[in-house]
Amino acid sequence: MKATAKDLRFHSKELLSTVNRGEEVIITYRGKPCAKLVPYDEFEKDKNIKSNLFGMWKDNDIIDDVDSYVRDIRKRRF
């Protein structure tokens, strides 16, 4: 099923019930597909896909504790 961004805004409950029935909904913006609503169970199957971003600090010799490093960086913003 296809729906526009306006449909998502005004008819989100109906779109969610469509997804709960097992259908996929493709959201279009200005006539081009930009998002896809799928049932949550199908999303869990794709969860095993590995990303290059996860573990990128794993072998970094300069920083021992990544959590404290990120907290220190964020402190400077506020």
N, C-alpha and C positions, 0 to 999 in steps of 0.2 A: 504494500500500500504506500502511496505517496501522500505527503501532506506539506503544506507550506509553513513558513515560520509564523504566519498569522494564525493558521490553524492550531499550531502548537500553543500559541499564546491564549487563544480563546476557547479551545476545545481540548485541553490537555487531559481531562478526565476520560474523554472518549478514546483518545489515542492510547492512554495507558491501559484501558480495558481491552483495546485491540491487541496490544502487546501481551497482555495476560492470557489471551486466547491462543497465543503462540505465533502470531503473525509478526513480521518485521515491518517497521514503518520508516521510510526514508523521508527526512525533512529536507525540503528545498528552500533555498534563499535566492530570490531573483531568478528562479527557474533552474538553478544548478544545485545538485545534491551537496549537502554540507554536513549532514549528521544521519545516524542510523540508530533507531530505537530497537533493541532486541530484548527478548526475555532474559531475566537475570541468570537463569541456569545455564544458558548458552554462553554468557559472559564468563562464567566460572571455568568452562572448558578451555577458553583461550588464555586463562591466567598463567599457564605454564610457559608462555612465550617469554624468553629472556631478553632483557634490554641491555644495551651496552652501558647505560648509565648506572645500573645497579652494581655496586662493588668497585666503582671507579677509584675510590680512595683506599682500597684494600692494600695495595702494594706501595703506597706512598711512604717513603722513608722520612720525609721532612716533618710530617704531622703525625704525632702519636695518637692523640685523642681527637677524632673528627668532631664529636659532639661539642666539646668545649671550644674548638676552633670556630665552628659555625655560630655558636652563641656569642663569641667575642666579636665576630664580624657584624652580627645583627645588633649588638649593643650600640655600635657607632652610628647607626641610622636614626636612633631615637633620642 
